Amino acid sequence: MSQCQRCGAAIAPGSRFCPSCGRQVLDPGAATLLVGAADDALLAEVRHALSGEYDIDREVGRGAMAVVYRATEAGLGRRVALKVLPPEMTLNRELTERFKREARLAASLEHANIIPVYREGQAGRFLFMAMKFIEGRSLEDIIASQGPLPVPVALHVLRSATSALAYAHERGIVHRDIKSANILVDRDGRVVVSDFGIARAAEDASLTSTGTMVGTPYFMSPEQCAARRIGPQSDQYSLGVVAFQMLTGSVPFQAESLPGIMHHHFYTQVPDVTTARLDVPLPLRELIDRALAKKPENRFASTHAMLAAVEGVPFPEEDRRQGIAHLRDLAHGAPIPVVGISALPALASSIRLTPPQATPTVAPRATTLSRWAIGLALATVLGAGGAAAVVLRRAPAPVSAPTAVVVAPTLAPPIEEPRSATPAPVDSTPRVVEAAAPEPKAVGRLRVRAFPADAEIRVDGQLLGRGVVLDSTVRVGTRRLRVSAPGYKSFDTTVTVVADEITALARIALPTQDPE
């Protein structure tokens, strides 16, 4: 029996969801292999460093740069969420400044639909930030367990989240990572936006500049995928993806690789939500289509204008009360009546990553994406340096080894919007760079995730990446896998790579070395 990190309830082996709070606890193909007690050691050290100020209960979440614990503030007896920057992260000055800046930005926002930040400080080797602890569930958890949501529920969430963003945008702050995982619902049915951790003030480019891509691929705007400077319209696009996900149970664009997802954001027409369900009001469909426009100037001029459009969707008082009641039930882990939908039309092929009429451009210098608990070497996918973070929740279909060199995707989307709701047929013939074809070899693909994020992942002595290796091509057969990082015990094993298949390993968490 394992234990839910959110509520502490016992979870039967193989269960995908906590029976108490409904949290998704098992992501097929993304389980964690605990090689040692590194996480327990970190928790013990944090407890010691913050003793007297906070009584720390347990870990409840882990992001790209911080660990979140549930705690009680001494004296006041107030329940808080403590976001703690691990000691190894404090060695990086840029990360430290980003963490402090996050606290300042978040603390400056006072809105009913934004999580309040109480304080930030340093204790021993740890930087920390204390914020209100939300008793409830994330929208991501709710959709994962419930599926498509009733229109009144979706409208209530959309109104609240848009109101929060309009408030932040008015103060020059762009969230940059709006997604269902960062929208929380408390047990009273109140909706709050969390994690302004990679937000930035629009006028401040000291820490994040053009050429850096930050976000979560499924929810990223085309300009965000292209690592261009972004504004409020990028958050509008991401919120449009969330709205689509609430109504259909899935994000509009899915693919087997990061370039494939980006390709869809650049070129593929968003599916019409009314093909999946007929109860979506026309004004809501039009709002989603506008928010998901490829070009920022074709979205809303301001997020206050988007909020006005959301509030203009018919929403009778009885529907509003019903929506809040359903959200309360969902926040407590109780199911509500299932919403039946029809299948969405298949997306156009993303095999050709650059349309015939487009001119390939140079990819940005450094790209960085943020995703819960994962770092991904974008060089593995795009052939450019930098780190990314992505979770592809569906196991990809087997991928055959390429026999020719495919042109890398352009990161500059076309200037025209798609002209019709039906995507034009795409010629799926890969574009080939003229080069001598190498002798074919039997290969498979290997997917490995490791902690800490800078851990070296080697196969047969060859460095494949750090932190994450996503579907790296490896010759078939039994291969020696070694994961190592300074200050941690190494992990050695053998893996069997099968031709034309993806071998996905459980996440490998290295234990810290014993003090001498």
C-alpha positions as CSV (number, residue, x, y, z in Angstrom):
1,M,0.0,0.0,0.0
2,S,1.2,3.5,-0.9
3,Q,0.1,6.8,0.5
4,C,-1.4,9.8,-1.3
5,Q,1.0,12.8,-1.1
6,R,-2.0,15.2,-0.9
7,C,-4.3,13.8,1.7
8,G,-2.3,10.9,3.2
9,A,-5.0,8.2,2.4
10,A,-3.9,4.7,1.7
11,I,-3.8,3.7,-2.0
12,A,-4.1,0.2,-3.2
13,P,-1.3,-1.1,-5.6
14,G,-2.0,-0.2,-9.2
15,S,-4.7,2.4,-8.4
16,R,-4.6,5.5,-10.7
17,F,-6.5,7.8,-8.3
18,C,-6.7,8.4,-4.6
19,P,-10.0,7.0,-3.2
20,S,-10.2,10.0,-0.8
21,C,-9.3,13.1,-2.7
22,G,-9.3,11.8,-6.3
23,R,-5.8,12.9,-7.0
24,Q,-4.2,11.1,-10.0
25,V,-1.4,9.1,-8.4
26,L,-0.3,6.9,-11.2
27,D,0.6,8.1,-14.7
28,P,1.2,5.0,-16.9
29,G,4.8,5.0,-18.0
30,A,5.8,7.8,-15.6
31,A,6.0,6.0,-12.3
32,T,8.9,6.8,-10.0
33,L,11.6,4.3,-9.2
34,L,12.9,5.3,-5.7
35,V,16.5,4.1,-5.7
36,G,17.1,5.5,-2.2
37,A,15.8,7.8,0.5
38,A,16.9,11.1,-1.1
39,D,13.5,12.7,-0.8
40,D,13.2,11.6,2.9
41,A,16.6,13.1,3.7
42,L,15.6,16.4,2.1
43,L,12.3,16.5,4.0
44,A,14.2,15.8,7.3
45,E,16.7,18.6,6.6
46,V,13.9,21.1,5.7
47,R,12.1,20.2,8.9
48,H,15.2,20.9,10.9
49,A,16.0,24.2,9.2
50,L,12.5,25.5,9.6
51,S,11.7,24.1,13.0
52,G,10.3,26.7,15.4
53,E,8.7,28.5,12.5
54,Y,6.8,25.8,10.7
55,D,5.6,22.3,11.5
56,I,6.1,20.5,8.2
57,D,3.8,17.6,7.5
58,R,4.6,16.1,4.1
59,E,5.5,16.8,0.5
60,V,2.5,17.7,-1.7
61,G,4.1,18.7,-5.0
62,R,7.3,19.2,-6.9
63,G,8.0,21.6,-9.7
64,A,10.9,22.3,-12.0
65,M,12.8,24.3,-9.4
66,A,11.1,23.8,-6.0
67,V,9.5,21.3,-3.7
68,V,6.1,22.1,-2.0
69,Y,5.3,20.9,1.5
70,R,2.1,21.1,3.6
71,A,2.9,22.8,6.9
72,T,1.4,24.6,9.9
73,E,2.8,28.1,10.9
74,A,3.9,28.1,14.5
75,G,2.1,30.6,16.7
76,L,-0.7,31.4,14.3
77,G,-1.6,27.8,13.7
78,R,-2.2,28.6,10.1
79,R,-2.1,25.9,7.4
80,V,0.4,26.9,4.6
81,A,2.0,25.6,1.5
82,L,5.8,26.0,1.8
83,K,7.6,26.2,-1.5
84,V,11.3,25.4,-0.8
85,L,14.2,25.8,-3.2
86,P,16.5,22.7,-2.6
87,P,20.1,23.6,-1.5
88,E,21.7,22.5,-4.8
89,M,19.5,25.0,-6.6
90,T,20.7,27.9,-4.5
91,L,24.1,27.5,-6.0
92,N,22.6,28.8,-9.2
93,R,22.4,32.6,-8.9
94,E,19.9,33.0,-11.7
95,L,17.5,30.4,-10.1
96,T,17.9,32.0,-6.7
97,E,17.0,35.4,-8.2
98,R,14.1,34.0,-10.1
99,F,12.7,32.4,-6.9
100,K,13.0,35.6,-4.9
101,R,11.4,37.5,-7.8
102,E,8.6,35.0,-7.9
103,A,7.8,35.7,-4.3
104,R,7.8,39.5,-4.8
105,L,5.6,39.2,-7.9
106,A,3.1,36.8,-6.3
107,A,3.0,38.8,-3.0
108,S,2.1,42.0,-5.1
109,L,-1.1,40.3,-6.4
110,E,-4.2,40.6,-4.2
111,H,-7.2,39.0,-5.9
112,A,-9.8,36.6,-4.8
113,N,-8.8,34.2,-7.6
114,I,-5.0,34.3,-7.0
115,I,-3.3,32.3,-4.2
116,P,-2.0,34.8,-1.6
117,V,1.6,34.7,-0.6
118,Y,2.3,35.3,3.1
119,R,6.1,35.7,3.2
120,E,9.4,34.6,1.8
121,G,12.7,34.0,3.6
122,Q,15.8,31.9,4.1
123,A,16.6,29.3,6.7
124,G,19.9,27.6,6.6
125,R,20.6,26.5,3.1
126,F,17.0,26.8,2.0
127,L,15.1,29.7,0.4
128,F,11.4,29.3,1.0
129,M,8.0,31.0,0.3
130,A,4.9,30.5,2.4
131,M,1.5,30.8,0.8
132,K,-2.1,29.8,1.5
133,F,-2.7,26.1,1.4
134,I,-5.6,25.2,-0.8
135,E,-7.7,22.2,0.4
136,G,-9.0,20.8,-2.8
137,R,-7.9,19.6,-6.2
138,S,-6.3,21.0,-9.3
139,L,-8.4,21.3,-12.5
140,E,-6.0,18.8,-14.1
141,D,-6.8,16.2,-11.5
142,I,-10.6,16.9,-11.8
143,I,-10.6,16.5,-15.6
144,A,-8.3,13.4,-15.4
145,S,-10.9,11.7,-13.1
146,Q,-14.2,13.1,-14.4
147,G,-13.6,13.8,-18.1
148,P,-15.5,16.6,-19.9
149,L,-17.2,19.0,-17.5
150,P,-20.7,20.5,-17.7
151,V,-20.9,23.9,-19.4
152,P,-21.9,25.7,-16.1
153,V,-18.8,24.3,-14.4
154,A,-16.5,25.3,-17.3
155,L,-18.0,28.7,-17.4
156,H,-17.5,29.3,-13.7
157,V,-13.9,28.2,-13.9
158,L,-13.3,30.3,-17.0
159,R,-14.8,33.4,-15.5
160,S,-12.7,33.1,-12.3
161,A,-9.4,32.4,-14.1
162,T,-9.9,35.1,-16.7
163,S,-10.7,37.6,-13.9
164,A,-7.4,36.7,-12.2
165,L,-5.4,37.1,-15.4
166,A,-7.0,40.4,-16.3
167,Y,-6.0,41.7,-12.9
168,A,-2.4,40.5,-13.2
169,H,-2.1,41.7,-16.8
170,E,-3.4,45.2,-15.8
171,R,-0.3,45.3,-13.5
172,G,2.1,44.2,-16.2
173,I,2.5,40.6,-15.1
174,V,2.2,37.8,-17.6
175,H,1.8,34.3,-16.0
176,R,3.4,32.4,-18.9
177,D,2.4,28.9,-17.7
178,I,-1.4,28.8,-17.6
179,K,-2.6,25.2,-17.6
180,S,-5.2,23.1,-15.8
181,A,-2.6,22.0,-13.3
182,N,-2.1,25.6,-12.2
183,I,-5.8,26.2,-11.6
184,L,-7.0,25.0,-8.3
185,V,-10.5,24.4,-6.8
186,D,-11.0,24.6,-3.1
187,R,-13.6,22.6,-1.2
188,D,-16.0,25.6,-1.3
189,G,-15.9,25.6,-5.1
190,R,-13.7,28.7,-5.3
191,V,-11.3,28.8,-8.2
192,V,-7.7,30.2,-7.8
193,V,-4.8,30.5,-10.2
194,S,-1.5,29.3,-8.7
195,D,2.2,29.3,-9.5
196,F,3.3,32.6,-10.9
197,G,6.7,31.0,-10.6
198,I,7.8,31.8,-14.2
199,A,5.8,35.0,-14.5
200,R,7.5,38.2,-15.3
201,A,6.6,41.9,-15.3
202,A,6.2,42.9,-18.9
203,E,8.6,45.8,-18.5
204,D,11.3,43.7,-16.9
205,A,13.5,41.6,-19.2
206,S,16.4,41.2,-16.8
207,L,15.9,37.5,-16.2
208,T,14.0,36.3,-19.2
209,S,14.6,37.5,-22.7
210,T,13.8,36.7,-26.3
211,G,15.3,33.4,-27.2
212,T,14.1,31.6,-24.1
213,M,11.0,29.4,-24.3
214,V,9.1,28.8,-21.1
215,G,5.8,27.0,-20.6
216,T,4.1,23.6,-20.9
217,P,3.9,22.4,-24.6
218,Y,0.3,21.4,-24.7
219,F,-0.8,24.9,-23.5
220,M,1.8,27.1,-25.2
221,S,0.9,29.8,-27.6
222,P,2.6,29.8,-31.1
223,E,4.7,32.8,-30.2
224,Q,5.7,31.1,-27.0
225,C,6.7,28.0,-28.9
226,A,8.8,30.2,-31.1
227,A,10.6,31.7,-28.1
228,R,9.5,35.2,-28.9
229,R,8.7,37.9,-26.4
230,I,5.2,37.3,-25.2
231,G,2.4,39.4,-23.7
232,P,-1.1,39.0,-22.2
233,Q,-2.4,37.4,-25.5
234,S,-0.2,34.4,-24.8
235,D,-2.0,33.7,-21.5
236,Q,-5.3,34.2,-23.4
237,Y,-4.2,31.4,-25.8
238,S,-3.3,29.1,-22.9
239,L,-6.6,29.7,-21.2
240,G,-8.3,28.9,-24.4
241,V,-6.6,25.5,-24.4
242,V,-7.8,25.0,-20.8
243,A,-11.4,25.9,-21.9
244,F,-11.2,23.4,-24.7
245,Q,-9.9,20.8,-22.3
246,M,-12.7,21.4,-19.9
247,L,-15.4,20.9,-22.5
248,T,-13.9,17.9,-24.4
249,G,-11.7,16.2,-21.8
250,S,-8.5,16.6,-23.8
251,V,-6.3,19.4,-25.1
252,P,-6.8,20.4,-28.8
253,F,-3.3,19.4,-30.0
254,Q,-1.5,16.1,-29.2
255,A,1.4,14.5,-30.8
256,E,4.1,11.9,-30.1
257,S,6.9,14.5,-29.8
258,L,7.6,18.0,-28.8
259,P,8.1,19.2,-32.4
260,G,4.8,17.6,-33.4
261,I,3.0,19.5,-30.7
262,M,4.6,22.8,-31.7
263,H,3.8,22.1,-35.3
264,H,0.1,21.9,-34.5
265,H,0.3,25.2,-32.5
266,F,1.8,26.8,-35.5
267,Y,-0.2,25.5,-38.4
268,T,-3.2,23.3,-37.4
269,Q,-6.7,24.7,-37.2
270,V,-8.3,24.2,-33.7
271,P,-11.0,21.5,-33.8
272,D,-14.6,22.9,-33.4
273,V,-15.7,22.0,-29.9
274,T,-19.3,21.8,-31.1
275,T,-18.4,18.7,-33.1
276,A,-17.8,17.0,-29.8
277,R,-20.8,18.3,-27.9
278,L,-23.9,20.3,-29.0
279,D,-24.6,21.9,-25.7
280,V,-21.7,24.5,-26.0
281,P,-23.3,27.9,-26.5
282,L,-22.2,29.7,-29.7
283,P,-20.7,32.7,-27.9
284,L,-18.5,30.3,-25.9
285,R,-17.3,28.5,-29.0
286,E,-16.5,31.8,-30.7
287,L,-14.7,33.0,-27.6
288,I,-12.5,29.9,-27.6
289,D,-11.8,30.2,-31.3
290,R,-10.7,33.8,-30.8
291,A,-8.5,33.0,-27.8
292,L,-6.8,30.2,-29.9
293,A,-6.1,32.4,-32.9
294,K,-2.6,31.8,-34.2
295,K,-1.7,35.4,-34.3
296,P,-1.7,37.4,-31.0
297,E,-3.3,40.4,-32.7
298,N,-6.3,38.3,-33.7
299,R,-7.0,37.5,-30.0
300,F,-8.5,39.9,-27.5
301,A,-7.0,43.4,-27.4
302,S,-6.9,43.0,-23.6
303,T,-7.7,40.3,-21.1
304,H,-10.4,42.7,-19.7
305,A,-12.0,42.5,-23.1
306,M,-11.8,38.7,-22.9
307,L,-13.4,38.8,-19.5
308,A,-16.2,40.9,-20.9
309,A,-16.7,38.3,-23.6
310,V,-16.7,35.5,-21.0
311,E,-19.3,37.4,-18.9
312,G,-21.3,37.9,-22.0
313,V,-21.9,34.2,-22.4
314,P,-25.5,33.4,-21.2
315,F,-25.1,32.1,-17.6
316,P,-28.4,32.0,-15.7
317,E,-28.2,32.1,-11.9
318,E,-29.5,28.6,-11.5
319,D,-26.7,27.3,-13.8
320,R,-24.2,29.3,-11.8
321,R,-25.3,27.7,-8.5
322,Q,-25.3,24.3,-10.1
323,G,-21.8,24.8,-11.5
324,I,-20.4,25.8,-8.0
325,A,-22.2,22.8,-6.4
326,H,-20.6,20.5,-8.9
327,L,-17.2,22.0,-8.3
328,R,-17.6,21.5,-4.6
329,D,-18.3,17.8,-5.2
330,L,-15.4,17.5,-7.5
331,A,-13.0,19.2,-5.1
332,H,-14.0,16.7,-2.4
333,G,-13.3,13.8,-4.8
334,A,-17.0,13.0,-5.4
335,P,-18.0,12.3,-9.0
336,I,-20.8,14.2,-10.9
337,P,-22.9,12.9,-13.8
338,V,-20.7,12.1,-16.8
339,V,-21.0,14.3,-19.8
340,G,-21.2,12.4,-23.1
341,I,-19.4,13.7,-26.1
342,S,-18.7,12.7,-29.7
343,A,-15.2,12.0,-31.0
344,L,-13.3,15.0,-32.3
345,P,-12.0,14.8,-35.9
346,A,-8.5,13.5,-36.4
347,L,-5.8,16.2,-36.6
348,A,-3.8,16.7,-39.8
349,S,-0.6,14.7,-39.9
350,S,2.4,16.4,-38.2
351,I,5.0,14.2,-39.9
352,R,6.1,17.1,-42.1
353,L,7.2,19.6,-39.5
354,T,7.7,22.5,-42.0
355,P,5.0,23.2,-44.6
356,P,6.2,23.2,-48.2
357,Q,5.7,26.9,-48.6
358,A,7.6,27.8,-45.4
359,T,11.2,28.7,-45.3
360,P,13.1,27.0,-42.5
361,T,14.5,29.4,-40.0
362,V,17.2,29.1,-37.3
363,A,16.0,27.7,-34.0
364,P,16.4,29.9,-30.9
365,R,19.7,29.7,-29.0
366,A,18.5,28.4,-25.7
367,T,15.1,26.9,-24.9
368,T,13.7,26.2,-21.5
369,L,10.3,24.7,-20.7
370,S,8.9,24.2,-17.2
371,R,7.0,21.1,-16.3
372,W,6.3,19.4,-13.0
373,A,9.3,17.3,-11.9
374,I,10.9,16.9,-15.3
375,G,13.8,18.4,-17.2
376,L,14.1,17.5,-20.9
377,A,17.1,18.1,-23.2
378,L,15.6,19.9,-26.1
379,A,18.8,19.1,-28.0
380,T,17.5,15.5,-28.1
381,V,14.5,16.7,-30.2
382,L,15.5,19.9,-32.0
383,G,19.2,19.6,-32.2
384,A,19.7,22.8,-30.2
385,G,21.2,23.3,-26.8
386,G,19.0,23.9,-23.7
387,A,16.7,22.2,-21.4
388,A,12.9,21.6,-21.6
389,A,10.3,19.9,-19.6
390,V,7.3,18.0,-20.9
391,V,5.0,15.2,-20.0
392,L,3.4,13.3,-22.8
393,R,0.7,11.5,-20.9
394,R,-0.3,9.1,-23.7
395,A,2.1,6.4,-24.5
396,P,3.3,7.1,-28.1
397,A,2.7,4.5,-30.8
398,P,5.9,2.6,-31.9
399,V,8.1,4.8,-34.0
400,S,10.1,3.3,-36.9
401,A,13.7,4.3,-37.2
402,P,14.1,7.0,-39.8
403,T,15.9,6.1,-43.0
404,A,16.6,9.7,-44.1
405,V,17.5,13.0,-42.5
406,V,14.4,15.1,-41.8
407,V,14.6,18.9,-41.8
408,A,14.2,20.4,-38.3
409,P,11.0,22.3,-37.6
410,T,10.9,26.0,-38.1
411,L,10.1,28.0,-35.0
412,A,8.5,30.9,-37.0
413,P,4.8,30.3,-37.7
414,P,3.3,31.5,-41.0
415,I,1.7,34.9,-41.0
416,E,-1.7,33.7,-42.1
417,E,-4.4,32.1,-40.0
418,P,-5.8,28.8,-41.2
419,R,-8.6,29.7,-43.6
420,S,-11.1,27.0,-42.8
421,A,-12.3,24.8,-40.0
422,T,-11.2,21.8,-41.9
423,P,-7.5,21.4,-42.0
424,A,-6.0,21.2,-45.5
425,P,-4.5,17.8,-46.4
426,V,-0.9,17.6,-45.4
427,D,1.6,15.9,-47.6
428,S,3.2,13.5,-45.1
429,T,6.3,12.9,-47.2
430,P,9.3,13.9,-45.1
431,R,11.6,16.5,-46.6
432,V,15.0,15.1,-47.0
433,V,18.4,16.8,-46.9
434,E,20.5,15.5,-49.6
435,A,23.0,13.2,-47.9
436,A,24.3,9.8,-48.3
437,A,21.9,7.4,-46.5
438,P,23.7,5.5,-43.7
439,E,23.6,1.8,-43.5
440,P,20.4,0.8,-41.8
441,K,20.7,-0.5,-38.3
442,A,18.2,-2.1,-36.0
443,V,17.3,0.6,-33.4
444,G,14.8,1.3,-30.7
445,R,14.1,4.4,-28.6
446,L,14.8,4.9,-24.9
447,R,12.9,7.2,-22.5
448,V,14.6,7.9,-19.1
449,R,13.9,10.5,-16.4
450,A,16.2,11.0,-13.4
451,F,16.6,13.1,-10.3
452,P,18.5,15.4,-9.7
453,A,17.8,17.3,-12.9
454,D,21.5,17.5,-13.8
455,A,22.1,13.7,-13.6
456,E,24.1,12.3,-16.5
457,I,22.3,9.5,-18.4
458,R,24.7,7.2,-20.3
459,V,24.1,4.2,-22.3
460,D,27.2,2.0,-23.0
461,G,29.3,4.9,-21.8
462,Q,27.8,7.4,-24.3
463,L,26.2,10.5,-22.8
464,L,22.6,10.7,-24.0
465,G,21.5,13.7,-21.9
466,R,21.0,15.2,-18.4
467,G,17.9,14.8,-16.3
468,V,15.7,13.4,-19.1
469,V,16.3,11.5,-22.3
470,L,13.2,11.5,-24.4
471,D,12.9,8.8,-27.0
472,S,16.7,8.8,-27.8
473,T,17.7,6.3,-30.6
474,V,19.6,3.4,-29.2
475,R,20.8,0.2,-30.9
476,V,18.7,-2.9,-30.1
477,G,19.9,-5.4,-27.6
478,T,21.0,-5.4,-23.9
479,R,22.5,-2.1,-23.1
480,R,24.3,-0.8,-20.0
481,L,22.5,2.2,-18.4
482,R,24.3,4.4,-15.9
483,V,22.8,7.4,-14.1
484,S,25.2,9.6,-12.0
485,A,25.5,13.0,-10.5
486,P,27.9,14.7,-8.1
487,G,27.0,14.2,-4.5
488,Y,24.7,11.2,-5.3
489,K,25.2,7.5,-5.5
490,S,25.3,6.2,-9.1
491,F,22.7,3.8,-10.5
492,D,23.8,1.1,-12.9
493,T,21.6,-1.5,-14.6
494,T,20.9,-3.1,-18.0
495,V,18.0,-2.4,-20.3
496,T,16.8,-4.4,-23.3
497,V,16.1,-2.2,-26.3
498,V,13.6,-3.6,-28.8
499,A,13.6,-2.7,-32.5
500,D,11.2,0.1,-33.5
501,E,9.7,0.3,-30.0
502,I,10.0,2.8,-27.1
503,T,11.5,1.5,-23.9
504,A,10.2,3.8,-21.2
505,L,11.8,3.4,-17.7
506,A,10.4,4.4,-14.4
507,R,11.8,7.7,-13.0
508,I,15.1,7.1,-11.3
509,A,15.8,9.1,-8.1
510,L,19.4,8.9,-7.0
511,P,20.1,8.6,-3.3
512,T,22.5,11.1,-1.7
513,Q,26.0,9.9,-0.8
514,D,26.5,9.0,2.9
515,P,28.6,11.7,4.7
516,E,32.2,10.5,5.3
